[in-house]
Amino acid sequence: RGLGIMAKDVVRALALCKRACDGGNLNGCADLGTLYANGTGVAKDEVRAFALYRQACDGGDMDGCNDLGAACAAGKGAVKDQARAVALFKQACDGGNVNGCTNLGKMYLNGWGVAKDEARAFALYKQACDGGNTSSCIDVGGMCAKGTGVAKDEARAFGLYKQVCDGGNMYGCALVGTSYVNGTGVEKDEAHGLALLQQMCDGGKMDGCTALGSIWVMKDEARGVAFYKQACDSGSKGGCSSIETLGMMYALNNNRARADELFRLLPPQRSPSTPVTAPVTLPVIDPSNKRIGFTLVTDFKNKAPRANVEIFFAYYEPKSKSWEKSNQRSGADGNCVFGVPAGRKGESNTFVWASTAKDLDDRMSAVADGKFLASRIPPNPKQQELDLQIDGEGHQLITKGNVQMWGLK
């Protein structure tokens, strides 16, 4: 397959995929679609990628059906359609594509395009795991550890982490080490767990460095941050994101000096800048529906002009017990104005936003899992001053007004 040599020769990979697709090899069409979707060796073209995925799927290639489902779920190359994504993931899964089973499980877990069903999600993740998808084995382990869709069983979770670790998955190994440190699902042996993680980190496995950072940051922040930075400097998104999260928590607690110290540790393209825009006044913009208007003030680095930057937004609707999502592009001033229903007495609006559809979905999952607090607007405000300022990664930097920042619980 052309993608198999992509790391060595992108131009050759593109040529091979195109030749295969033109010759009737449907998997070649799916691979060619991935190159167009990512802009690898060719100008990025999500519409062309969508057409190639559909060509492959219509011909019976299950990789193509899974890829087409992912494009529908994200709204890339066509109008977003989560119900259609569910149908395509099911088609791929039923056709033996374990990635399709994983993606279908995610849809059931979050209630995207289908009624939420944690037990069904667990079964699908397990099916993918049994079929050789190691990332799904980690998902199964996480659900066992929390008791999501299955009876809580931390020992079973540890067994799955060890299984994928033994198979070479470094994130699984990091979970094994962390489990020993915390005594979760296995007899506590902090020294052994730390030694395993240190061995990983010293060997260039950055999941180990990030895990060490998370363990140490609560006991010795400087030592923990040093591990995060080691991982971040080596290209680990987890290490960089951990520094960002810590910095934003300091910013939230009005310690901007410490926040800036942490942000300076990040690579330039990830380092948040300090917004300088003024707060905005929030009137009720739709009295009949009691909707509250607010502005997301974007501060995207290296985006000139700031207009037409897309922002993804979602709020939780208590009545339907589901997330309502939307997206729009910023105006000439770089701002996006959204409206959310005013909360009933004793109830707040919960909302999240991000700079990509995937990040939005991840944040909604994190809120549902109890890992993060979403932002909240109190019920029935008459007038509010609210300044939600975000950078190019979709992270909130500063708030003004009666709003809580999303962050670690």
C-alpha positions as CSV (number, residue, x, y, z in Angstrom):
1,R,0.0,0.0,0.0
2,G,1.2,3.5,-0.8
3,L,0.8,4.8,2.7
4,G,3.2,2.2,3.9
5,I,6.2,4.1,2.5
6,M,4.8,7.5,3.1
7,A,7.4,8.4,5.8
8,K,10.2,7.7,3.4
9,D,8.8,9.1,0.2
10,V,5.6,11.1,0.2
11,V,5.7,11.8,-3.6
12,R,6.0,8.1,-4.3
13,A,3.3,7.2,-1.9
14,L,0.9,9.6,-3.6
15,A,1.8,8.2,-7.0
16,L,1.3,4.6,-5.8
17,C,-2.1,5.4,-4.2
18,K,-3.3,7.2,-7.3
19,R,-2.2,4.4,-9.6
20,A,-3.8,1.8,-7.3
21,C,-7.1,3.8,-7.2
22,D,-7.2,4.4,-11.0
23,G,-6.6,0.6,-11.4
24,G,-9.6,-0.3,-9.4
25,N,-7.9,-1.0,-6.0
26,L,-10.5,0.5,-3.6
27,N,-8.1,0.5,-0.7
28,G,-5.8,2.7,-2.7
29,C,-8.7,5.1,-3.1
30,A,-9.2,5.2,0.6
31,D,-5.5,5.8,1.1
32,L,-5.4,8.5,-1.5
33,G,-8.3,10.2,0.3
34,T,-6.3,10.3,3.5
35,L,-3.5,12.0,1.7
36,Y,-5.9,14.7,0.3
37,A,-7.6,15.0,3.7
38,N,-4.2,15.7,5.4
39,G,-2.6,17.7,2.6
40,T,0.2,15.2,2.4
41,G,2.2,15.5,-0.8
42,V,-0.8,17.3,-2.4
43,A,-2.9,20.4,-1.7
44,K,-5.4,19.7,1.1
45,D,-8.8,19.0,-0.3
46,E,-11.4,17.6,2.1
47,V,-14.1,17.5,-0.6
48,R,-11.9,15.4,-2.8
49,A,-11.0,13.2,0.1
50,F,-14.7,12.7,0.9
51,A,-15.4,11.6,-2.7
52,L,-12.5,9.1,-2.6
53,Y,-13.7,7.7,0.7
54,R,-17.2,7.3,-0.7
55,Q,-15.8,5.6,-3.9
56,A,-13.9,3.1,-1.8
57,C,-16.9,2.5,0.6
58,D,-19.4,2.1,-2.2
59,G,-17.1,-0.5,-3.7
60,G,-17.0,-2.5,-0.5
61,D,-13.8,-1.3,1.1
62,M,-14.3,-1.1,4.9
63,D,-11.4,1.2,5.5
64,G,-13.1,3.6,3.1
65,C,-16.4,3.2,5.0
66,N,-14.7,4.0,8.3
67,D,-12.9,7.0,6.8
68,L,-16.2,8.2,5.3
69,G,-17.9,7.9,8.7
70,A,-15.1,9.9,10.3
71,A,-15.5,12.6,7.7
72,C,-19.3,12.7,8.2
73,A,-18.9,12.9,12.0
74,A,-16.5,15.8,11.7
75,G,-18.2,17.6,8.8
76,K,-15.1,17.4,6.7
77,G,-15.8,17.6,3.0
78,A,-19.5,17.5,3.5
79,V,-22.2,18.6,5.8
80,K,-21.8,17.2,9.3
81,D,-24.1,14.2,9.8
82,Q,-23.6,12.1,12.9
83,A,-26.4,9.7,12.2
84,R,-24.9,8.9,8.8
85,A,-21.5,8.5,10.6
86,V,-23.1,5.9,12.9
87,A,-24.4,3.9,10.0
88,L,-21.1,4.0,8.2
89,F,-19.1,3.0,11.3
90,K,-21.6,0.1,11.8
91,Q,-21.1,-1.0,8.2
92,A,-17.3,-1.0,8.7
93,C,-17.5,-2.8,12.0
94,D,-19.9,-5.4,10.6
95,G,-17.5,-5.8,7.7
96,G,-14.6,-6.7,10.1
97,N,-12.9,-3.3,10.4
98,V,-11.9,-2.9,14.0
99,N,-11.4,0.9,13.7
100,G,-15.0,1.1,12.7
101,C,-16.0,-0.8,15.9
102,T,-13.9,1.6,17.9
103,N,-15.5,4.7,16.3
104,L,-19.0,3.2,16.7
105,G,-18.3,2.6,20.3
106,K,-17.3,6.3,20.8
107,M,-20.6,7.4,19.2
108,Y,-22.6,5.2,21.6
109,L,-20.5,6.2,24.6
110,N,-21.2,9.9,23.9
111,G,-24.7,9.7,22.4
112,W,-23.6,11.2,19.1
113,G,-26.0,10.4,16.3
114,V,-27.5,7.6,18.3
115,A,-29.0,7.1,21.8
116,K,-26.3,7.0,24.5
117,D,-25.6,3.4,25.5
118,E,-22.5,2.8,27.6
119,A,-23.0,-1.0,27.7
120,R,-23.1,-1.1,23.9
121,A,-20.1,1.1,23.7
122,F,-18.2,-1.2,26.0
123,A,-19.1,-4.2,23.9
124,L,-17.9,-2.5,20.7
125,Y,-14.6,-1.4,22.3
126,K,-14.1,-4.9,23.5
127,Q,-14.8,-6.3,20.0
128,A,-12.2,-3.9,18.6
129,C,-9.7,-4.9,21.3
130,D,-10.2,-8.6,20.7
131,G,-9.7,-7.9,17.0
132,G,-6.3,-6.4,17.7
133,N,-6.9,-2.6,18.2
134,T,-4.6,-1.9,21.1
135,S,-6.0,1.6,21.7
136,S,-9.4,0.1,22.2
137,C,-8.0,-2.2,24.8
138,I,-6.9,0.9,26.7
139,D,-10.5,2.2,26.3
140,V,-11.9,-1.1,27.7
141,G,-9.4,-0.8,30.6
142,G,-10.5,2.7,31.3
143,M,-14.2,1.8,31.3
144,C,-13.4,-1.2,33.6
145,A,-11.5,1.1,36.0
146,K,-14.4,3.6,36.2
147,G,-17.3,1.1,35.9
148,T,-18.6,2.7,32.7
149,G,-20.9,0.3,30.8
150,V,-19.6,-2.6,32.9
151,A,-19.0,-3.5,36.5
152,K,-16.1,-1.7,38.0
153,D,-13.0,-3.9,38.0
154,E,-9.7,-2.2,38.5
155,A,-7.8,-5.5,38.4
156,R,-9.2,-6.2,35.0
157,A,-8.2,-2.7,33.9
158,F,-4.7,-3.3,35.0
159,G,-4.5,-6.6,33.2
160,L,-5.5,-4.9,29.9
161,Y,-3.0,-2.1,30.4
162,K,-0.3,-4.7,31.0
163,Q,-1.5,-6.7,27.9
164,V,-1.1,-3.7,25.6
165,C,2.2,-2.7,27.3
166,D,3.6,-6.2,26.6
167,G,2.6,-5.7,23.0
168,G,4.7,-2.5,22.8
169,N,2.1,0.2,23.4
170,M,4.0,2.8,25.5
171,Y,0.8,4.6,26.7
172,G,-0.3,1.2,28.2
173,C,3.1,0.9,29.9
174,A,2.7,4.4,31.4
175,L,-0.7,3.3,32.8
176,V,0.9,0.2,34.2
177,G,3.6,2.2,36.0
178,T,1.0,4.7,37.3
179,S,-1.2,1.8,38.5
180,Y,1.7,0.5,40.6
181,V,2.4,4.0,42.0
182,N,-1.3,4.4,43.0
183,G,-2.1,0.8,43.9
184,T,-4.9,0.7,41.4
185,G,-5.9,-2.8,40.3
186,V,-2.6,-4.2,41.6
187,E,-0.7,-4.2,44.9
188,K,0.8,-0.8,45.5
189,D,4.5,-0.7,44.8
190,E,5.4,3.0,44.3
191,A,9.1,2.3,44.0
192,H,8.6,-0.3,41.2
193,G,6.1,2.0,39.4
194,L,8.4,5.0,39.5
195,A,11.3,2.8,38.3
196,L,9.3,1.6,35.3
197,L,8.3,5.1,34.3
198,Q,11.8,6.4,34.8
199,Q,13.1,3.6,32.6
200,M,10.6,4.6,29.9
201,C,11.5,8.2,30.1
202,D,15.3,7.6,30.1
203,G,14.7,5.4,27.0
204,G,13.1,8.1,25.1
205,K,9.5,7.0,25.7
206,M,7.8,10.3,26.4
207,D,4.6,8.8,27.8
208,G,6.7,7.8,30.7
209,C,8.0,11.3,31.2
210,T,4.5,12.8,31.0
211,A,3.3,10.2,33.6
212,L,6.1,11.1,35.9
213,G,5.3,14.7,35.5
214,S,1.7,14.1,36.6
215,I,2.8,12.1,39.6
216,W,5.4,14.6,40.8
217,V,3.6,17.9,40.0
218,M,1.4,17.6,43.1
219,K,4.4,16.8,45.4
220,D,7.2,18.8,43.8
221,E,5.9,21.1,41.1
222,A,9.3,22.1,39.7
223,R,10.3,18.4,39.3
224,G,6.9,17.6,37.7
225,V,7.2,20.5,35.3
226,A,10.7,19.4,34.4
227,F,9.3,16.0,33.3
228,Y,6.5,17.7,31.3
229,K,9.0,19.9,29.6
230,Q,11.3,17.0,28.7
231,A,8.3,15.3,27.0
232,C,7.1,18.6,25.4
233,D,10.6,19.3,24.0
234,S,10.7,15.9,22.4
235,G,7.4,16.6,20.6
236,S,5.0,15.0,23.0
237,K,1.5,16.7,22.8
238,G,0.7,15.3,26.2
239,G,3.7,17.0,27.8
240,C,2.9,20.3,26.2
241,S,-0.8,20.1,27.0
242,S,0.0,19.4,30.7
243,I,2.2,22.6,30.9
244,E,-0.6,24.5,29.2
245,T,-3.3,23.2,31.6
246,L,-1.1,24.0,34.6
247,G,-0.4,27.5,33.3
248,M,-4.1,28.2,32.6
249,M,-5.0,27.2,36.2
250,Y,-2.5,29.7,37.5
251,A,-4.0,32.3,35.2
252,L,-7.5,31.5,36.5
253,N,-6.2,32.1,40.0
254,N,-4.8,35.5,39.1
255,N,-1.2,34.4,39.2
256,R,-0.3,35.7,35.8
257,A,3.4,35.8,36.5
258,R,3.6,32.0,37.2
259,A,1.3,31.3,34.2
260,D,3.6,33.3,31.9
261,E,6.6,31.4,33.3
262,L,5.0,28.1,32.3
263,F,3.8,29.4,28.9
264,R,7.4,30.4,28.1
265,L,8.4,26.8,28.4
266,L,6.2,25.9,25.4
267,P,7.4,25.9,21.8
268,P,6.6,29.3,20.2
269,Q,3.7,27.9,18.1
270,R,1.9,26.7,21.2
271,S,2.7,29.5,23.6
272,P,-0.5,31.4,24.4
273,S,-0.5,35.2,24.1
274,T,-2.1,37.6,26.6
275,P,-5.4,39.0,25.1
276,V,-5.9,42.7,25.5
277,T,-9.5,43.1,24.3
278,A,-12.1,44.7,26.6
279,P,-15.1,42.9,28.1
280,V,-18.4,42.8,26.3
281,T,-21.9,43.4,27.7
282,L,-24.3,40.5,27.4
283,P,-28.0,41.4,26.8
284,V,-30.7,38.8,26.5
285,I,-30.7,38.5,22.7
286,D,-33.9,36.4,22.4
287,P,-36.4,37.2,25.1
288,S,-39.0,34.7,23.8
289,N,-36.6,31.9,24.3
290,K,-34.7,33.5,27.1
291,R,-31.4,33.1,25.3
292,I,-28.2,34.7,26.7
293,G,-25.8,36.2,24.1
294,F,-22.0,36.1,24.7
295,T,-18.9,36.7,22.7
296,L,-15.9,34.5,22.3
297,V,-13.0,36.9,21.7
298,T,-10.4,35.0,19.6
299,D,-6.7,35.7,19.8
300,F,-5.3,33.4,17.2
301,K,-1.5,33.7,16.7
302,N,-0.3,33.9,13.1
303,K,-3.8,34.4,11.8
304,A,-4.1,37.6,9.8
305,P,-6.7,38.7,9.5
306,R,-8.6,37.0,12.4
307,A,-11.8,37.0,10.4
308,N,-13.2,33.6,9.3
309,V,-11.6,31.6,12.1
310,E,-14.0,28.8,12.8
311,I,-15.1,28.2,16.4
312,F,-16.9,25.1,17.6
313,F,-19.3,25.5,20.5
314,A,-21.6,23.3,22.6
315,Y,-23.9,23.6,25.5
316,Y,-25.6,21.0,27.6
317,E,-29.4,20.9,27.5
318,P,-30.7,19.5,30.8
319,K,-34.2,18.7,29.4
320,S,-33.0,16.4,26.7
321,K,-29.8,15.4,28.6
322,S,-27.7,16.0,25.5
323,W,-25.2,18.4,24.1
324,E,-26.4,20.9,21.5
325,K,-23.5,21.8,19.1
326,S,-22.9,24.6,16.6
327,N,-20.1,26.3,14.9
328,Q,-19.5,29.6,13.1
329,R,-16.7,31.7,11.7
330,S,-15.5,34.9,13.4
331,G,-16.3,38.3,12.0
332,A,-14.0,41.1,10.9
333,D,-13.2,41.8,14.5
334,G,-12.1,38.2,15.2
335,N,-15.1,37.6,17.4
336,C,-17.9,35.0,17.4
337,V,-21.2,35.7,19.1
338,F,-23.3,32.7,20.4
339,G,-26.5,32.4,22.3
340,V,-27.4,29.8,24.9
341,P,-30.7,29.3,26.8
342,A,-30.9,31.0,30.1
343,G,-30.8,28.5,33.0
344,R,-33.8,27.9,35.1
345,K,-33.8,28.7,38.8
346,G,-31.0,27.0,40.6
347,E,-29.5,25.8,37.3
348,S,-26.5,27.0,35.2
349,N,-25.7,26.7,31.6
350,T,-22.8,24.4,30.9
351,F,-20.8,25.0,27.8
352,V,-17.5,24.2,26.1
353,W,-15.8,25.5,22.9
354,A,-12.7,24.7,20.9
355,S,-10.9,25.5,17.7
356,T,-11.6,22.1,16.0
357,A,-14.6,19.7,16.0
358,K,-12.4,16.9,17.4
359,D,-11.2,19.1,20.3
360,L,-14.8,20.0,21.1
361,D,-15.9,16.3,21.2
362,D,-12.9,15.5,23.4
363,R,-13.9,18.3,25.8
364,M,-17.5,17.1,25.9
365,S,-16.2,13.6,26.7
366,A,-14.0,15.0,29.4
367,V,-16.9,16.8,31.0
368,A,-19.1,13.7,30.8
369,D,-16.3,11.6,32.4
370,G,-16.0,14.1,35.3
371,K,-12.4,15.0,34.4
372,F,-13.1,18.6,33.6
373,L,-15.3,21.4,34.7
374,A,-17.1,23.1,31.8
375,S,-17.7,26.9,31.8
376,R,-21.0,28.0,33.3
377,I,-23.2,31.0,33.1
378,P,-25.5,31.5,36.1
379,P,-29.3,31.3,35.6
380,N,-31.3,34.3,34.2
381,P,-28.7,37.1,34.2
382,K,-30.1,40.4,33.2
383,Q,-26.9,42.0,32.1
384,Q,-23.4,40.4,32.3
385,E,-19.9,41.4,31.5
386,L,-18.2,38.4,30.2
387,D,-14.8,38.2,28.4
388,L,-14.1,34.7,27.1
389,Q,-10.7,35.0,25.4
390,I,-9.1,32.0,23.6
391,D,-6.0,31.3,21.7
392,G,-5.3,29.4,18.5
393,E,-5.5,26.1,20.4
394,G,-9.0,26.9,21.6
395,H,-7.9,27.4,25.2
396,Q,-9.5,30.0,27.5
397,L,-6.9,32.4,29.0
398,I,-8.8,35.0,31.0
399,T,-12.4,35.3,32.2
400,K,-14.2,38.4,33.5
401,G,-17.7,38.1,34.9
402,N,-19.6,35.4,36.7
403,V,-18.2,32.5,34.8
404,Q,-16.1,29.5,35.7
405,M,-13.3,28.3,33.4
406,W,-13.2,24.7,32.3
407,G,-10.3,23.0,33.9
408,L,-9.1,20.1,36.0
409,K,-11.6,19.1,38.7
